[in-house]
């Protein structure tokens, strides 16, 4: 793995580039909204379905579980509203592993504990779960509020 960008903004942009490449490898069409004021980083389209994805990344293990903690709330806001996005794509940089997690499972959490080496981790079923973006289950989808882009 290459040296990590040290500035948080640069690291976030680098993670977004990695997501774009990996999603494209899976046959997903990825669009990046202009600017950075929306609560999601990408719109992912497949078979006529569009999903809003927020990309997160982490590279640090933390005790006591020796797992990777990934912040899923924005640093300067209270958090995302339940209808702000559809998925969090969390990248564990040292393992080059992605977790594609339905956002509805995370609305009350500030962080998630991810451990690619532990098959009993709560989020293991979402490890490399690109299938959820290709064919999302109906209960995963959250509809955008009317008038979002009026």
C-alpha positions as a printed Julia matrix, in Angstrom:
150×3 Matrix{Float64}:
   0.0     0.0     0.0
   1.23    3.49   -0.81
   2.05    6.15    1.76
  -1.16    7.6     3.15
  -1.96   11.26    2.63
  -1.63   12.93    6.02
  -4.09   15.78    5.54
  -7.66   14.58    6.3
  -9.15   16.27    3.23
  -6.54   14.71    0.93
  -7.03   11.31    2.52
 -10.79   11.59    2.0
 -10.3    12.49   -1.66
  -7.9     9.57   -2.08
 -10.46    7.2    -0.52
 -13.1     8.52   -2.92
 -10.82    7.78   -5.88
 -10.3     4.25   -4.58
 -14.08    3.8    -4.22
 -14.66    5.07   -7.75
 -12.16    2.57   -9.15
 -13.49   -0.39   -7.16
 -17.14    0.39   -7.9
 -16.33    0.67  -11.6
 -14.63   -2.75  -11.47
 -17.99   -4.13  -10.3
 -19.85   -2.61  -13.24
 -21.41    0.26  -11.33
 -21.83    3.69  -12.89
 -20.59    6.33  -10.48
 -21.34   10.06  -10.53
 -19.8    12.71   -8.32
 -22.04   15.66   -7.47
 -20.49   19.06   -8.04
 -19.3    20.69   -4.79
 -19.22   19.12   -1.36
 -22.31   20.43    0.42
 -24.42   17.28   -0.03
 -24.36   14.58    2.65
 -23.18   11.94    0.16
 -20.07   11.66   -1.98
 -21.39    9.66   -4.93
 -24.48    8.61   -6.77
 -24.15    4.99   -7.84
 -26.36    3.71  -10.65
 -27.04    0.17  -11.8
 -30.01   -1.11  -13.81
 -31.85    2.2   -13.43
 -31.51    2.39   -9.62
 -29.64    5.29   -8.1
 -28.16    5.13   -4.62
 -26.44    7.77   -2.49
 -23.12    6.66   -1.01
 -20.94    8.35    1.6
 -17.31    7.16    1.57
 -15.38    6.78    4.82
 -11.91    5.4     5.49
  -9.73    4.34    8.39
  -6.23    2.98    8.89
  -5.83    2.79   12.65
  -6.52   -0.18   14.89
  -7.73    0.7    18.36
  -7.81   -1.3    21.59
  -9.39   -3.02   23.36
 -10.77   -4.99   20.39
  -7.8    -4.38   18.06
 -10.34   -3.46   15.4
 -10.61   -0.51   13.05
 -12.96    2.26   14.15
 -14.61    4.24   11.4
 -16.46    7.48   12.08
 -19.78    7.44   10.26
 -20.98   10.87   11.39
 -19.62   14.02    9.82
 -17.13   15.83   12.0
 -18.72   19.28   11.83
 -22.41   18.4    12.06
 -24.75   16.6    14.4
 -24.98   13.73   11.96
 -26.82   12.59    8.92
 -30.59   12.56    8.79
 -32.07    9.1     8.19
 -33.01   10.02    4.62
 -29.7    11.71    3.7
 -28.05    8.67    2.11
 -28.46    4.99    1.33
 -25.06    3.41    2.05
 -21.8     4.01    3.84
 -18.79    2.62    1.99
 -16.06    2.19    4.62
 -12.54    1.42    3.43
 -10.08   -0.31    5.76
  -6.91    1.0     4.14
  -4.28   -1.47    5.45
  -6.42   -4.43    4.34
  -7.7    -2.77    1.14
 -11.12   -4.01    2.22
 -14.45   -2.28    1.71
 -17.6    -2.54    3.8
 -20.8    -1.57    1.99
 -23.23   -0.97    4.85
 -26.89    0.08    4.53
 -27.14    3.46    6.21
 -30.43    2.61    7.92
 -28.4     0.31   10.21
 -26.14    3.15   11.31
 -28.36    6.16   11.92
 -27.81    6.12   15.7
 -24.07    5.41   15.61
 -21.12    7.78   15.56
 -18.57    5.04   14.87
 -18.53    1.44   13.7
 -16.0    -1.18   14.71
 -14.77   -3.13   11.7
 -12.4    -6.09   11.77
 -11.66   -7.85    8.47
  -9.83  -10.63   10.33
 -12.83  -11.5    12.52
 -15.65  -13.4    10.75
 -17.84  -12.85   13.84
 -17.67   -9.05   13.55
 -21.16   -7.52   13.47
 -20.51   -6.02   10.04
 -18.74   -8.97    8.44
 -21.74   -9.7     6.17
 -21.15   -6.28    4.59
 -17.45   -6.9     3.86
 -17.0    -6.48    0.08
 -20.82   -6.48   -0.25
 -20.85   -4.76   -3.63
 -23.89   -6.91   -4.46
 -25.94   -4.52   -2.31
 -25.18   -1.7    -4.73
 -25.84   -3.92   -7.75
 -29.18   -5.21   -6.5
 -30.2    -3.5    -3.25
 -32.96   -5.11   -1.2
 -36.09   -2.9    -1.13
 -35.87   -2.35    2.65
 -32.42   -0.84    2.16
 -33.64    2.01    0.02
 -34.56    5.35    1.49
 -36.41    7.8    -0.7
 -35.1    11.32   -1.06
 -37.4    13.96    0.43
 -39.47   15.91   -2.08
 -37.98   19.23   -3.12
 -34.39   18.27   -2.33
 -33.14   19.94   -5.5
 -35.93   22.39   -6.23
